[in-house]
Amino acid sequence: MTTSNETAAAPAIEQLPPDVQLLQLVGGAFISQAIYVAAKLGIADILADGPRDAKYIAEKTATDERSLFRLLRACASVGAFTELEEKIFANTPMTETLRSDNPRSTRDLTIWMGEEPHWRVYGNLLYSVKTGKPAWDMVHGEPVFPYLFSTNLELGEIFNRAMTSYSHQSIGPVLQAYDFSGAQTIADIAGGYGHLLAAVLAANPEAKGVLFDLPAVLDGAPEMLDRYGVKDRVQLVEGDFTKEIPVRADVYMLKHIIHDWYEDRCQAILQNIRANMPDDGKVLIIEAVLPEGNEPNFGKIIDLEMLLAPGGVERTANEFAKLLEDSGFKLNRIIPTMGPMSIIEAVKA
């Protein structure tokens, strides 16, 4: 029995009745948007120096104090921030990653996921499930990448920052898991600003690099490459990877690319690499590899993003092997990393 100064501990979710468990999952939509708002307002940065009360945070973010408190209370209920005393909040290990200065910051990716033009697409999942087509095209009138890089450049910049941020989750683990030391030329296909390539070259000073992407994307690459001190070792090559990839390298990296497309488009990309690839070259597909069965995996959730937006799919090991075989390659090995991605190494069949 509790006294007036005590609160009974809440039961773990698996101890709740099944209907309550399900409703907690359904309420995840609110939590997702609440964390997005907190990221957009920079609340984790405000709490970087220690706990603050809701009034102070509201003043710093130009928000309504009572409404902000309710938002923070909801976030704290799932471990995103913590309420130490009445209306006094602090970061948790999770929200420390929402700080802008965190080396593994999740802030830009969280903002991308919650921006209104992106969020609107999630409300049309039923359309994608019924048709097998990306809801993005139906909602915005054109495919996701033309929309981001031609129609809505502001959202496109948010997307680019998010992808650069997401690279933090895979760059260190990839460098730890894979030995690039024998490669003279390393190519990053559709590598964005070249974050991964720059890190690989910085760790392998004898190697040269090729960064291949659309012209509008490559405009942002020199600053990133210069930050790593590798700009003089990287050739920028503009192009559309579905038409031609005029790049010859020892290692070709495809990070978060193959999952954007279904088999026909992926086969075209892989075959365009193969056309100029030396016989002893290697392709590294850096993606999530989905476990079979009911095992929890973040990739199984992101798979719905692939369905909704670009029209792609996350794959199991067997599905990667089949895709590679159909594209003139063979799966050599799958290398797990300490991050969310694995390295699928392929060679010419």
MITORBA-673918 format. One record per residue (C-alpha): x, z, y; residue in one letter. Coordinates in Angstrom, 2 decimals. Layout:
<pts>
X;Z;Y;a
...
</pts>
This chain:
<pts>
0.00;0.00;0.00;m
1.32;-0.94;3.44;t
1.24;1.22;6.51;t
0.46;0.06;10.04;s
4.17;-0.57;10.63;n
4.76;-2.50;7.41;e
3.95;-6.02;6.36;t
3.57;-6.98;2.73;a
6.05;-9.60;1.57;a
4.51;-13.05;1.28;a
4.38;-14.40;-2.28;p
6.64;-17.31;-3.22;a
4.88;-20.67;-3.11;i
4.88;-21.01;-6.90;e
2.97;-17.71;-7.09;q
0.13;-19.02;-4.94;l
-3.01;-20.60;-6.40;p
-2.63;-24.36;-7.03;p
-5.01;-25.33;-4.23;d
-3.02;-23.28;-1.72;v
0.24;-24.80;-2.96;q
-1.16;-28.28;-2.43;l
-2.42;-27.48;1.06;l
1.05;-26.20;1.98;q
2.44;-29.58;0.97;l
-0.26;-31.39;2.96;v
0.65;-29.28;5.98;g
4.16;-30.70;5.80;g
3.05;-33.39;8.23;a
2.73;-30.74;10.93;f
6.10;-29.21;10.06;i
7.81;-32.59;10.23;s
6.46;-33.21;13.74;q
7.22;-29.63;14.84;a
10.87;-29.99;13.86;i
10.98;-33.38;15.58;y
9.68;-31.82;18.81;v
12.25;-29.03;18.53;a
15.00;-31.64;18.06;a
13.74;-33.75;20.96;k
13.70;-30.68;23.23;l
17.19;-29.65;22.16;g
16.13;-26.13;21.18;i
18.95;-25.67;18.67;a
21.44;-26.37;21.48;d
19.73;-23.79;23.69;i
20.14;-21.22;20.89;l
23.78;-22.14;20.24;a
25.05;-19.02;22.04;d
22.60;-16.63;20.43;g
18.93;-15.57;20.29;p
16.57;-16.27;23.20;r
12.98;-15.36;23.88;d
10.19;-17.94;24.00;a
9.86;-17.60;27.78;k
13.51;-18.53;28.36;y
13.31;-21.47;25.93;i
10.09;-22.69;27.57;a
11.72;-22.58;31.01;e
14.76;-24.50;29.77;k
12.61;-27.16;28.10;t
9.88;-27.39;30.76;a
7.17;-26.60;28.20;t
4.15;-24.32;28.03;d
5.38;-20.91;26.84;e
2.46;-20.04;24.58;r
2.41;-23.50;22.97;s
6.16;-23.47;22.47;l
5.97;-20.07;20.81;f
3.37;-21.40;18.38;r
5.61;-24.34;17.56;l
8.62;-22.09;16.95;l
6.53;-19.67;14.86;r
5.45;-22.53;12.60;a
9.03;-23.77;12.26;c
10.30;-20.27;11.52;a
7.74;-19.90;8.74;s
9.66;-22.51;6.73;v
13.16;-21.40;7.70;g
13.71;-23.73;10.65;a
14.65;-21.09;13.29;f
13.94;-17.42;12.71;t
11.95;-14.90;14.75;e
14.20;-11.83;14.95;l
11.85;-9.74;17.06;e
8.55;-10.51;18.70;e
8.94;-13.95;20.36;k
12.76;-13.84;20.12;i
14.19;-16.75;18.16;f
17.56;-17.72;16.75;a
19.03;-20.61;14.80;n
19.23;-20.56;11.03;t
21.82;-22.45;8.97;p
19.32;-25.31;8.82;m
18.74;-25.54;12.56;t
22.44;-25.18;13.29;e
22.55;-28.76;12.01;t
20.06;-29.74;14.74;l
22.71;-28.95;17.34;r
24.15;-32.01;19.06;s
27.72;-30.78;18.58;d
27.44;-30.04;14.87;n
29.80;-32.31;12.86;p
26.95;-32.87;10.39;r
24.24;-33.02;13.03;s
20.76;-34.00;11.85;t
19.31;-34.17;15.35;r
19.41;-37.95;15.89;d
18.01;-38.68;12.44;l
15.22;-36.14;12.97;t
14.33;-37.74;16.30;i
14.27;-41.21;14.73;w
11.94;-40.03;11.98;m
9.50;-38.50;14.45;g
9.38;-41.04;17.29;e
5.82;-42.21;17.90;e
6.26;-45.92;16.99;p
7.89;-44.80;13.72;h
5.45;-41.97;13.05;w
2.51;-44.32;13.55;r
3.65;-46.35;10.57;v
3.41;-43.32;8.23;y
-0.31;-43.16;8.89;g
-0.67;-46.52;7.19;n
0.91;-45.69;3.84;l
-2.36;-46.62;2.12;l
-1.94;-50.19;3.39;y
1.51;-50.45;1.80;s
0.37;-48.92;-1.47;v
-2.54;-51.36;-1.71;k
-0.65;-54.50;-0.68;t
2.99;-53.79;-1.53;g
3.85;-54.96;1.98;k
5.59;-53.00;4.79;p
3.07;-51.24;7.01;a
5.56;-51.64;9.87;w
4.81;-55.36;10.11;d
1.08;-54.71;10.24;m
1.36;-51.91;12.83;v
3.86;-53.59;15.16;h
3.22;-57.27;14.49;g
6.75;-58.06;13.30;e
9.34;-56.77;10.80;p
11.25;-53.60;11.56;v
14.67;-55.01;12.43;f
13.52;-57.70;14.91;p
11.33;-55.02;16.47;y
14.25;-52.59;16.83;l
16.89;-55.04;18.01;f
14.78;-57.43;20.15;s
11.38;-55.98;21.07;t
11.96;-52.23;21.50;n
15.62;-51.80;22.37;l
15.16;-48.13;23.31;e
13.89;-47.32;19.82;l
16.63;-49.53;18.39;g
19.24;-47.40;20.11;e
17.62;-44.26;18.67;i
17.79;-45.90;15.25;f
21.48;-46.78;15.68;n
22.30;-43.21;16.71;r
20.35;-41.93;13.71;a
22.23;-44.18;11.29;m
25.54;-43.13;12.82;t
24.49;-39.50;12.44;s
23.35;-40.07;8.85;y
26.81;-41.45;8.10;s
28.15;-37.91;8.57;h
26.31;-37.00;5.37;q
28.22;-39.59;3.35;s
31.56;-40.38;5.01;i
33.45;-37.24;4.00;g
32.10;-37.23;0.45;p
32.87;-40.96;0.04;v
36.46;-40.48;1.18;l
36.84;-37.58;-1.23;q
35.34;-39.47;-4.16;a
36.91;-42.94;-3.86;y
40.53;-44.11;-3.70;d
40.90;-46.95;-1.17;f
44.71;-46.84;-1.16;s
45.20;-50.10;-3.08;g
43.03;-52.20;-0.76;a
44.69;-54.36;1.91;q
41.42;-55.52;3.49;t
38.22;-53.47;3.51;i
34.99;-55.04;4.72;a
31.89;-53.17;5.89;d
28.89;-55.48;5.54;i
26.08;-54.71;7.98;a
28.18;-51.70;8.94;g
26.57;-51.04;12.32;g
29.02;-49.54;14.78;y
31.64;-49.25;12.03;g
31.54;-45.49;11.57;h
32.28;-45.57;7.84;l
34.86;-48.34;8.13;l
36.68;-46.55;10.93;a
36.90;-43.35;8.90;a
38.16;-45.21;5.83;v
40.83;-47.04;7.86;l
41.91;-43.84;9.60;a
42.55;-42.35;6.16;a
44.30;-45.53;4.94;n
46.65;-46.62;7.74;p
48.07;-49.61;5.82;e
44.69;-51.31;5.43;a
42.90;-53.73;7.73;k
39.16;-53.98;8.18;g
36.36;-56.45;8.77;v
33.08;-55.34;10.33;l
30.23;-57.79;9.72;f
26.86;-57.44;11.45;d
24.45;-58.97;13.95;l
25.88;-59.63;17.43;p
23.59;-57.11;19.13;a
24.79;-54.38;16.78;v
28.48;-55.22;17.03;l
28.32;-54.74;20.81;d
28.39;-50.99;20.16;g
31.29;-51.08;17.68;a
34.43;-51.14;19.89;p
33.82;-47.64;21.27;e
33.43;-46.19;17.76;m
36.51;-48.02;16.43;l
38.56;-46.96;19.43;d
37.53;-43.34;18.94;r
39.14;-43.44;15.50;y
42.18;-45.34;16.80;g
41.63;-48.31;14.48;v
40.23;-50.98;16.81;k
43.39;-53.12;16.58;d
43.03;-53.25;12.78;r
39.39;-54.41;12.67;v
38.07;-57.96;12.93;q
34.48;-58.22;14.14;l
32.51;-61.00;12.43;v
29.02;-61.90;13.60;e
26.41;-63.26;11.25;g
23.26;-62.97;9.15;d
24.07;-61.67;5.68;f
21.09;-63.45;4.13;t
22.60;-66.82;5.08;k
26.37;-66.47;4.79;e
29.06;-63.80;4.69;i
32.32;-65.59;5.58;p
34.49;-62.59;4.75;v
37.30;-62.27;2.19;r
38.33;-58.72;1.32;a
39.54;-56.53;-1.50;d
36.68;-54.07;-1.10;v
33.22;-54.73;0.32;y
31.15;-51.73;1.37;m
27.36;-51.80;1.62;l
26.14;-48.42;2.88;k
22.38;-47.89;3.11;h
21.80;-51.66;2.96;i
20.65;-52.64;-0.50;i
17.78;-50.13;-0.43;h
16.30;-51.96;2.58;d
15.24;-54.98;0.53;w
13.59;-56.08;-2.68;y
15.48;-57.98;-5.38;e
15.34;-61.52;-3.95;d
16.90;-60.53;-0.62;r
19.45;-58.23;-2.28;c
20.50;-60.99;-4.67;q
21.07;-63.32;-1.70;a
23.25;-60.71;0.05;i
25.29;-59.99;-3.07;l
25.72;-63.68;-3.92;q
26.87;-64.38;-0.34;n
29.55;-61.71;-0.78;i
30.52;-63.14;-4.17;r
31.02;-66.63;-2.69;a
34.15;-65.53;-0.80;n
35.17;-62.54;-2.88;m
38.49;-62.64;-4.81;p
38.21;-62.34;-8.57;d
39.66;-58.84;-8.53;d
37.55;-57.67;-5.58;g
35.09;-54.81;-5.70;k
31.71;-54.16;-4.11;v
30.79;-50.58;-3.30;l
27.06;-49.95;-2.88;i
26.72;-46.54;-1.22;i
23.18;-45.39;-1.88;e
21.13;-42.69;-3.49;a
20.78;-43.17;-7.25;v
17.40;-41.85;-8.31;l
17.23;-39.59;-11.36;p
14.59;-40.43;-13.93;e
11.55;-38.24;-14.49;g
10.31;-35.39;-12.29;n
13.66;-34.13;-11.02;e
13.44;-33.44;-7.26;p
15.53;-35.82;-5.18;n
15.48;-36.67;-1.46;f
15.81;-40.34;-2.37;g
12.37;-40.27;-3.99;k
10.90;-39.32;-0.61;i
12.98;-41.80;1.39;i
11.77;-44.43;-1.08;d
8.41;-44.23;0.72;l
10.18;-45.02;4.00;e
11.62;-48.11;2.31;m
8.13;-49.12;1.21;l
6.65;-48.59;4.68;l
9.30;-50.01;6.99;a
11.80;-52.62;5.80;p
10.09;-53.40;2.49;g
12.79;-52.14;0.14;g
13.24;-49.64;-2.67;v
15.51;-46.84;-3.84;e
16.80;-47.48;-7.36;r
17.76;-45.78;-10.58;t
21.07;-46.49;-12.35;a
19.36;-48.94;-14.70;n
17.75;-50.76;-11.78;e
21.12;-51.11;-10.03;f
22.64;-52.49;-13.23;a
19.87;-55.09;-13.53;k
20.14;-56.13;-9.87;l
23.89;-56.57;-10.15;l
23.61;-58.55;-13.39;e
21.07;-60.89;-11.80;d
23.45;-61.40;-8.84;s
26.54;-62.38;-10.82;g
28.10;-58.92;-10.99;f
28.42;-56.14;-13.50;k
28.12;-52.44;-12.88;l
31.61;-51.00;-13.33;n
30.86;-47.31;-12.71;r
28.75;-44.91;-10.65;i
30.72;-42.25;-8.81;i
28.74;-39.21;-7.66;p
29.80;-37.64;-4.37;t
29.35;-34.20;-2.87;m
26.82;-35.71;-0.46;g
23.39;-37.28;-1.05;p
24.88;-40.70;-1.88;m
26.64;-42.12;-4.91;s
29.11;-45.00;-5.03;i
27.98;-47.87;-7.25;i
31.12;-49.92;-7.96;e
30.56;-53.53;-9.03;a
32.91;-56.35;-10.04;v
32.40;-60.03;-10.76;k
30.74;-60.67;-14.11;a
</pts>
